[in-house]
Amino acid sequence: MANERFLKACRREPVDATPVWLMRQAGRYMKEYMAIREKHSFLEMCRNPELACEVTLQPIRAFDLDAAIIFADILLPLPGMGIDLEFAKNEGPVIRNPVRTRKDIDAVRPINPEEHVPYLLDAIKMVKGELNGKVPLIGFSGAPFTLASYIIEGEGSRNYVHTKKLMYEDPESWKVLMNKIADVVIVYLKAQIKAGAQVAQLFDSWVGCLGPDDFREFALPYTKKVIDALKGTVPIINFGTNTGTYLDIVKQGGGDVIGVDWRVRLDNAWKTIGYEHAIQGNLDPVVLFGPVSTIRKRVKEIIDMADGRPGHIFNLGHGIVLGTPVDNVRAVVDSVHEFSKR
């Protein structure tokens, strides 16, 4: 690799400057992305390897980022599982046959990535060729709890009533569903790694709806099952949102890197998860709507919290928000390298 900062940080090795990449770095804040999006639906972009490759590379050309992440969506495995997924206009993802009964759960199928998501694997191979060692490539999946929540709720949710109802009313069926989803995530990520992904991230975007005891019982075992199955392959990033109050439990799920959102201080988070883990985070994405002086100040505060300790990967606490000024994205990336240069 021409730039190994990111991979070294995953292994908690010393680096010349803190590596930085940004969740949703390929996205709607870039005019290059929108030019493609005007001609194609989101799913068309995901399912066309050439388009997915192009969108993956757009931020790498625009900014001095230390990693690329494949352009995809956490819900791509669902159709292969027998889930009727649609990205409805102005609604986001909608599932027409939500899974809410034992009969529904029994109908959920395993996937064959080469058959059900060949376009993703082709895109990974294509991006690897185009990058030609410039920076590493990240593959990813939704974590089991977040995927379960999507297929149970059928759409976005505020209170996760259907999900929690199944958890509490029928814990045995919950276990069956979660083990099925964990098995899907395992083969899905292994296929991405085989295609060329050099790091894998689990996104548990919705798990913060659980309290610590429910997290320990209903989510943790299945995240751990996935991460244990991937040991010895590539570095794994375990990222969840709204879990800052129980990071001591989150770390039990494993992962070479624990990703944290902006609701917890990075220094406190790292102390909680232990310095034997690398850490990723954790600037509030909405800070990027502020003046550059504020952006630089907040970046420096996070760099200072890391205190030069090997194993910090700079990122936002969640994905880039629609409408974020491109120049402010550049200010974040450049400031990370400037303030952390050894």
PyMOL commands that set and color helices and strands:
alter all, ss='L'
color gray80, all
select helices_A, chain A and resi 5-10+31-37+42-47+49-62+79-81+102-107+113-116+118-131+144-153+161-169+171-195+207-209+212-218+220-230+244-253+266-273+285-289+292-306+326-340
alter helices_A, ss='H'
color red, helices_A
select strands_A, chain A and resi 68-69+85-88+92-95+137-142+199-204+236-240+257-259+278-280+312-313
alter strands_A, ss='S'
color yellow, strands_A
deselect
rebuild
show_as cartoon
